[in-house]
Amino acid sequence: MTYEELQAKVLAFRDERDWAQFHNPKDLAISISLEAAELLECFQWSGADVDAAKKREQMAEELADVMNYCILMADTLDIDLLEAVSAKIEKNAAKYPVDKAKGSSAKYNELQ
């Protein structure tokens, strides 16, 4: 499935239910954050188990919820999500040049 097909499917789901009326930027941003928190919840109390392989299916569902709300938010704000992601990668590439950032978890302003 292409991004355009996925986007159309998400928007059709919304439109069939007449939910666009409820999708303002504030509520969509809250929904993205809440779904991301549910994804994070998969790791709560996991101790040293940072893999959480036993919760893979739940993690996939929460990640899908985040993606759905991101698609809805992009539509509401008339943002081309693929273009925005591509532009952000280019911006990050300038902040994190390979020769300085490779193998490092340092923030861009702390790279040597």
JOCOR-V265754 format. One record per backbone hydrogen bond with DSSP energy under -1.0 kcal/mol. CO is the residue of the C=O (numbers start at 1). NH is the residue of the N-H. If there is no record, write none. Layout:
# JOCOR-V265754
co->CO nh->NH
co->CO nh->NH
This chain:
# JOCOR-V265754
co->2 nh->6
co->3 nh->7
co->4 nh->8
co->5 nh->9
co->6 nh->10
co->7 nh->11
co->8 nh->12
co->9 nh->13
co->10 nh->14
co->11 nh->15
co->12 nh->16
co->14 nh->19
co->15 nh->18
co->19 nh->22
co->20 nh->23
co->22 nh->24
co->24 nh->28
co->25 nh->29
co->26 nh->30
co->27 nh->31
co->28 nh->32
co->29 nh->33
co->30 nh->34
co->31 nh->35
co->32 nh->36
co->33 nh->37
co->34 nh->38
co->35 nh->39
co->36 nh->40
co->37 nh->41
co->39 nh->42
co->40 nh->43
co->41 nh->44
co->43 nh->46
co->46 nh->49
co->48 nh->50
co->52 nh->55
co->53 nh->56
co->55 nh->59
co->56 nh->60
co->57 nh->61
co->58 nh->62
co->59 nh->63
co->60 nh->64
co->61 nh->65
co->62 nh->66
co->63 nh->67
co->64 nh->68
co->65 nh->69
co->66 nh->70
co->67 nh->71
co->68 nh->72
co->69 nh->73
co->70 nh->74
co->71 nh->75
co->72 nh->76
co->73 nh->77
co->74 nh->79
co->79 nh->81
co->80 nh->84
co->81 nh->85
co->82 nh->86
co->83 nh->87
co->84 nh->88
co->85 nh->89
co->86 nh->90
co->87 nh->91
co->88 nh->92
co->89 nh->93
co->90 nh->94
co->91 nh->95
co->92 nh->96
co->97 nh->100
co->97 nh->101
co->98 nh->102
co->101 nh->104
co->107 nh->110
